[in-house]
Amino acid sequence: RWGHWVLLRIVMNQRVLDPNTYSKSQPPIFNSLWDGCEKNMLIVSVLGLMLIGSLGMAYTPSVIGGARDGVALGIVLENGLSARAAIRLGLEANTSDSRGIIFLGGKWLVTDMDNGNYPMYLSAGLMGSLGTTSEIGPFVSLIFERFLDIPPLYLEVGVDAIKSGRLQFQVGYKF
């Protein structure tokens, strides 16, 4: 039983305590373990839920990366409701104070440029940041499909409004 705690603490990158050496003034090992890994467990749970859910609901996964208050890299899942609308959800890791970003929103066709070869979408929804403080706010962006004339590549430019407005500029690749 003690081996499981040691392995879990090593995975969560925390120091290992011997139950015979800590004093009674220290909190129990479970409490100190839980306090240190709540955010890690939340991120892993949401990512796992997104990946498992994408299998059952026919979501199209894509990898996205770019600049948003820092360098961001993540995964986006998209499910087409119709030819003109889709649901989007995603999780991104970020190098700024908000280490993680979770979002849920919609995507609607605005226009087809160049006789339907380059569709442009409007995307909007809610996003949450996970960092020193967790906050929630809206986002709005334009998505240009077939970026650089490559069908699975897209460009997303928009504004996030957590605390204050931040410009986002990202490129994604659909699988």
C-alpha positions in Angstrom: 0.0 0.0 0.0 2.8 2.4 0.8 4.4 1.7 -2.6 1.3 3.1 -4.4 1.7 6.4 -2.5 5.4 6.5 -3.3 4.7 5.9 -7.0 1.9 8.4 -7.1 4.1 11.1 -5.4 6.9 10.4 -7.9 4.5 10.8 -10.8 3.2 14.0 -9.4 6.8 15.2 -8.9 6.6 15.6 -5.2 9.1 14.5 -2.5 8.5 11.1 -0.8 7.9 11.1 3.0 8.6 8.1 5.1 5.5 7.5 7.5 7.9 6.7 10.3 9.9 10.0 10.1 7.3 12.8 9.9 6.1 14.5 13.1 2.6 14.7 14.3 2.5 18.4 13.5 2.6 17.7 9.8 -0.6 16.9 8.0 -1.4 13.3 7.1 0.2 12.2 3.8 -3.1 12.0 1.9 -3.9 15.6 2.6 -0.4 16.9 1.6 -0.6 14.7 -1.6 -4.0 16.0 -2.5 -3.2 19.7 -2.0 -0.2 19.4 -4.3 -1.9 17.7 -7.3 -5.5 19.0 -7.5 -4.7 21.0 -10.7 -2.7 18.1 -12.2 -5.6 15.7 -11.6 -8.1 18.2 -13.0 -6.1 18.7 -16.2 -5.6 15.0 -16.7 -9.2 14.3 -16.0 -10.5 16.9 -18.5 -8.0 15.7 -21.2 -9.0 12.1 -20.6 -12.7 12.9 -20.7 -12.2 14.9 -24.0 -10.3 12.0 -25.6 -12.7 9.3 -24.5 -15.7 11.4 -25.4 -14.3 12.1 -28.9 -14.4 8.4 -29.6 -18.1 8.0 -28.8 -19.3 11.3 -30.3 -17.4 11.4 -33.6 -15.4 14.5 -32.8 -12.7 15.6 -35.2 -9.4 16.1 -33.2 -6.9 18.7 -34.1 -3.7 20.0 -32.7 -3.5 23.8 -32.2 -0.6 26.1 -31.2 0.3 29.7 -31.3 0.4 32.9 -29.3 -2.1 33.9 -26.6 -0.6 35.8 -23.7 2.3 33.3 -24.1 3.0 30.3 -26.3 0.1 27.8 -26.3 -0.2 24.2 -27.5 -3.2 22.0 -27.1 -5.9 19.8 -28.6 -9.3 20.8 -30.0 -12.2 18.5 -30.6 -14.9 19.6 -33.1 -18.3 18.0 -33.9 -20.2 19.2 -36.9 -23.8 19.8 -36.1 -24.6 20.7 -39.7 -22.8 21.9 -42.8 -22.7 25.4 -41.3 -22.3 24.9 -37.6 -20.1 22.9 -35.2 -19.4 22.5 -31.5 -15.8 23.0 -30.4 -14.0 22.2 -27.1 -10.4 22.1 -26.2 -7.6 22.1 -23.7 -4.3 24.0 -24.1 -1.1 24.4 -22.1 0.2 27.9 -22.0 3.5 29.5 -20.9 1.9 32.5 -19.2 0.5 32.8 -15.7 -2.6 30.8 -16.8 -0.9 27.4 -17.3 -4.0 25.7 -18.7 -6.9 26.9 -20.8 -10.1 25.0 -21.3 -12.8 26.2 -23.7 -16.2 25.3 -25.1 -18.0 27.1 -27.9 -19.5 27.0 -31.3 -18.4 27.6 -34.8 -20.6 29.1 -37.6 -19.9 29.5 -41.3 -19.7 33.2 -42.2 -18.7 33.1 -45.9 -16.9 31.0 -48.5 -14.1 32.9 -50.1 -12.9 32.1 -53.6 -16.0 30.1 -54.7 -16.1 27.9 -51.6 -12.5 26.9 -51.5 -11.6 28.9 -48.4 -14.4 28.9 -45.8 -14.3 31.5 -43.0 -16.0 30.7 -39.6 -17.0 32.8 -36.6 -16.3 31.0 -33.3 -17.5 32.1 -29.9 -17.9 30.6 -26.4 -16.6 30.5 -22.9 -13.1 29.7 -21.8 -11.5 29.2 -18.4 -7.9 29.7 -17.4 -6.2 27.4 -14.9 -3.2 29.1 -13.2 -2.5 30.8 -9.9 -6.2 31.8 -10.0 -8.9 30.2 -12.1 -11.1 32.5 -14.1 -13.8 32.3 -16.8 -14.6 34.6 -19.7 -15.9 34.8 -23.3 -13.9 34.5 -26.5 -14.6 35.4 -30.1 -12.4 34.4 -33.1 -12.4 34.1 -36.9 -11.3 30.7 -38.3 -9.9 30.5 -41.8 -9.9 26.9 -43.2 -7.4 25.6 -45.8 -4.7 28.0 -44.5 -1.8 28.2 -47.0 -4.0 26.0 -49.3 -3.5 22.9 -47.1 -7.0 21.4 -46.4 -6.4 20.2 -42.8 -4.6 23.4 -41.8 -6.5 26.4 -40.3 -5.7 29.8 -38.9 -7.6 31.2 -35.9 -7.4 34.9 -34.9 -9.5 36.3 -32.1 -9.8 37.9 -28.7 -10.0 36.3 -25.2 -11.7 38.4 -22.5 -10.4 36.9 -19.2 -9.4 39.8 -16.9 -8.8 41.9 -20.0 -8.9 41.5 -23.7 -6.0 39.4 -25.2 -5.3 38.8 -28.8 -4.9 35.2 -29.9 -3.2 34.0 -33.1 -3.1 30.2 -33.6 -2.6 27.6 -36.3 -4.3 24.2 -36.1 -4.0 20.9 -38.0 -7.0 18.5 -38.2 -6.4 14.8 -38.2 
